[in-house]
Amino acid sequence: MPITSITLRRLNMNLKNPFTTSFGTMQDKDFFITEAADDRGNRGFGESVAFTSPWYTEETVETNKHMINDFLIKLLQDNEIRHPSEVRELFKPIKRNNMAKAAVEGAIWDLYAKQHGITLARALGGTKQKIEVGISLGIQPTVNDLLEKVGHHIKQGYKRIKIKIKPGWDYDVLKEVRNQFPNTPIMADANSAYTLDDIDQLRKLDELNLMMIEQPLAHDDIVDHAKLQAAIQTPVCLDESIHSAEDARKAIELKSCRIINVKIGRVGGLAEAKEIHDLCRKNRIDVWCGGMLEAGVGRAHNIALATLPQFTLPGDTAGSSLYWKKDIIKPEVTVNDGVITVSNKPGIGYDIDEQALKAFTAEKEVFDI
């Protein structure tokens, strides 16, 4: 497949509202938009999801820049690509740095789909025309603030509510939510804030009928999660522990979880995400597509991935307007009664808002391929 250039744009966008997890609070989003172009006027786009500090994984915006500029671009310059699935193998000599890899690979997948006049969803093997989505709520200043936000998003039709928790902000808070919203699908996201010493506290969550508890233990663990899952009724969902299909295979074999959250950036790109999906489908493990506070390009990639059949649970891909005053795509991602209709336009299905992209761009560099 012809690729003539890769463009790397560093963007800075301001979130509508601060987003708080057990690690801290974020208001500004610094990230990269990648563009792969050919000599026929086709342009494919990807998005990096690393944060400015390494609280989610070891990657950061700066390490992404280093890896893309100094290693990944060179591999593309020195090798010919026939299909975007080959990018994963091409990048394998570079250890980890999955978010950097995914940012480049995503642009190449989008370019490929546009070159062939098909949607990215179809290029991946997706079949759904509509996908259900939920909402992710950060830790709020008060329980009443949380209850107000939950009620607001339920009225908007979101299919499930994800609530960030941490020690001291868990059972009692979730119980208040459950009491007020007895029939709402609710999940808890711990972002690795607990250990097995907290097993009694985590076991108390069983009475709240949660969809799942996401990544309660260490970010790199699958062994202790197996012990926890055996001790509680609430399904454990693994997030940060799964960086590859091989990680997923081991977690399934150990019975470390009943659900897996697939994030394109965390696992190194769409090809790896699809392999994890296929493995989970074979083993009847539910999967869903997690979010990383993406702008429009990243959201579009998530939508395409979630059209695969084993994405049986609502993902985190909420509408653009929930996070951004103005997004970098047009039309923006919209949610109607908790459902996104998948675009039938080639590639990611959304046009780039060139004016917005230029306005948010802080740095730009073009590499010939």
URZICOR-V176456 format. One record per pair of residues at least 12 apart in sequence whose C-alpha atoms are under 6 Angstrom apart, sorted by the first residue. I is the first residue (numbers start at 1). J is the second residue. D is the distance in whole Angstrom. If there is no record, write none. Layout:
# URZICOR-V176456
i=I j=J d=D
i=I j=J d=D
This chain:
# URZICOR-V176456
i=1 j=81 d=6
i=1 j=82 d=5
i=2 j=38 d=6
i=3 j=37 d=6
i=3 j=38 d=5
i=4 j=37 d=6
i=4 j=38 d=5
i=4 j=368 d=6
i=4 j=369 d=5
i=5 j=36 d=6
i=5 j=37 d=5
i=5 j=367 d=5
i=5 j=368 d=4
i=5 j=369 d=5
i=6 j=35 d=5
i=6 j=36 d=5
i=6 j=366 d=6
i=6 j=367 d=5
i=7 j=34 d=6
i=7 j=35 d=5
i=7 j=365 d=6
i=7 j=366 d=4
i=8 j=34 d=5
i=8 j=364 d=6
i=8 j=365 d=5
i=9 j=32 d=5
i=9 j=33 d=5
i=9 j=363 d=6
i=9 j=364 d=4
i=10 j=31 d=6
i=10 j=32 d=4
i=10 j=361 d=6
i=10 j=362 d=6
i=10 j=363 d=5
i=11 j=30 d=6
i=11 j=31 d=5
i=11 j=32 d=6
i=11 j=360 d=5
i=11 j=361 d=4
i=11 j=362 d=6
i=12 j=29 d=6
i=12 j=30 d=5
i=12 j=360 d=6
i=13 j=28 d=6
i=13 j=29 d=5
i=14 j=28 d=5
i=15 j=27 d=5
i=15 j=28 d=6
i=15 j=323 d=6
i=15 j=324 d=6
i=16 j=323 d=5
i=16 j=324 d=5
i=19 j=138 d=5
i=20 j=138 d=5
i=20 j=139 d=5
i=21 j=138 d=6
i=21 j=139 d=6
i=22 j=166 d=6
i=31 j=48 d=6
i=32 j=47 d=6
i=32 j=48 d=5
i=33 j=46 d=6
i=33 j=47 d=5
i=34 j=46 d=5
i=34 j=47 d=6
i=35 j=107 d=6
i=36 j=107 d=6
i=36 j=108 d=6
i=43 j=111 d=6
i=44 j=107 d=5
i=44 j=110 d=5
i=44 j=111 d=4
i=45 j=107 d=4
i=46 j=103 d=5
i=46 j=106 d=5
i=46 j=107 d=4
i=47 j=103 d=5
i=47 j=298 d=5
i=48 j=103 d=5
i=64 j=100 d=5
i=77 j=369 d=5
i=84 j=108 d=6
i=84 j=109 d=5
i=85 j=271 d=6
i=98 j=266 d=6
i=98 j=267 d=6
i=98 j=268 d=4
i=99 j=265 d=4
i=99 j=266 d=6
i=99 j=268 d=6
i=101 j=268 d=6
i=102 j=265 d=5
i=102 j=268 d=5
i=102 j=269 d=4
i=110 j=347 d=5
i=113 j=347 d=5
i=114 j=346 d=5
i=114 j=347 d=5
i=117 j=346 d=5
i=118 j=346 d=5
i=119 j=346 d=4
i=119 j=347 d=5
i=120 j=304 d=6
i=120 j=347 d=5
i=120 j=348 d=5
i=121 j=304 d=4
i=126 j=307 d=5
i=126 j=308 d=4
i=127 j=307 d=6
i=128 j=307 d=5
i=129 j=342 d=5
i=130 j=340 d=6
i=130 j=341 d=5
i=130 j=342 d=6
i=131 j=339 d=6
i=131 j=340 d=5
i=132 j=314 d=5
i=132 j=338 d=6
i=132 j=339 d=5
i=133 j=159 d=6
i=133 j=314 d=4
i=133 j=315 d=5
i=133 j=316 d=6
i=133 j=317 d=6
i=133 j=338 d=5
i=133 j=339 d=6
i=134 j=158 d=5
i=134 j=159 d=5
i=134 j=160 d=5
i=134 j=161 d=6
i=134 j=314 d=5
i=134 j=315 d=6
i=134 j=316 d=5
i=135 j=161 d=5
i=135 j=316 d=6
i=136 j=162 d=5
i=137 j=162 d=6
i=137 j=163 d=5
i=138 j=164 d=5
i=139 j=164 d=6
i=156 j=337 d=6
i=157 j=337 d=4
i=157 j=338 d=5
i=158 j=338 d=4
i=159 j=338 d=5
i=160 j=185 d=5
i=160 j=186 d=6
i=161 j=186 d=5
i=162 j=186 d=6
i=162 j=187 d=5
i=162 j=188 d=6
i=163 j=188 d=5
i=163 j=189 d=6
i=164 j=188 d=6
i=164 j=189 d=5
i=164 j=190 d=6
i=165 j=189 d=6
i=165 j=190 d=5
i=166 j=190 d=6
i=166 j=193 d=6
i=186 j=210 d=5
i=186 j=211 d=6
i=187 j=210 d=5
i=187 j=211 d=5
i=187 j=212 d=5
i=187 j=213 d=6
i=188 j=213 d=5
i=189 j=213 d=6
i=189 j=214 d=5
i=190 j=214 d=6
i=190 j=215 d=6
i=190 j=216 d=5
i=191 j=215 d=6
i=192 j=215 d=5
i=192 j=216 d=5
i=192 j=217 d=4
i=192 j=218 d=5
i=192 j=219 d=6
i=194 j=216 d=6
i=194 j=217 d=5
i=195 j=217 d=5
i=203 j=232 d=6
i=206 j=233 d=6
i=206 j=234 d=5
i=212 j=234 d=6
i=212 j=235 d=5
i=212 j=236 d=6
i=213 j=236 d=5
i=213 j=237 d=6
i=214 j=236 d=6
i=214 j=237 d=5
i=214 j=238 d=6
i=215 j=238 d=5
i=215 j=239 d=6
i=219 j=240 d=5
i=219 j=241 d=5
i=220 j=241 d=5
i=221 j=241 d=6
i=222 j=251 d=6
i=222 j=256 d=6
i=225 j=256 d=5
i=226 j=255 d=6
i=226 j=256 d=4
i=235 j=258 d=6
i=236 j=257 d=5
i=236 j=258 d=6
i=237 j=257 d=6
i=237 j=259 d=5
i=237 j=260 d=5
i=238 j=260 d=5
i=239 j=261 d=5
i=243 j=266 d=6
i=243 j=267 d=4
i=244 j=267 d=5
i=245 j=276 d=5
i=258 j=285 d=6
i=259 j=285 d=6
i=259 j=286 d=5
i=259 j=287 d=6
i=260 j=287 d=5
i=261 j=287 d=6
i=261 j=288 d=5
i=261 j=289 d=6
i=261 j=290 d=6
i=262 j=289 d=5
i=262 j=290 d=6
i=263 j=289 d=6
i=263 j=290 d=5
i=281 j=310 d=6
i=287 j=311 d=5
i=288 j=311 d=5
i=288 j=313 d=5
i=288 j=315 d=5
i=289 j=315 d=5
i=290 j=315 d=6
i=290 j=316 d=5
i=291 j=316 d=5
i=296 j=328 d=6
i=296 j=329 d=5
i=300 j=348 d=6
i=319 j=333 d=5
i=319 j=334 d=5
i=319 j=335 d=5
i=320 j=332 d=6
i=320 j=333 d=5
i=328 j=353 d=5
i=328 j=356 d=5
i=328 j=357 d=6
i=329 j=351 d=6
i=329 j=352 d=4
i=329 j=353 d=5
i=330 j=350 d=6
i=330 j=351 d=5
i=330 j=353 d=6
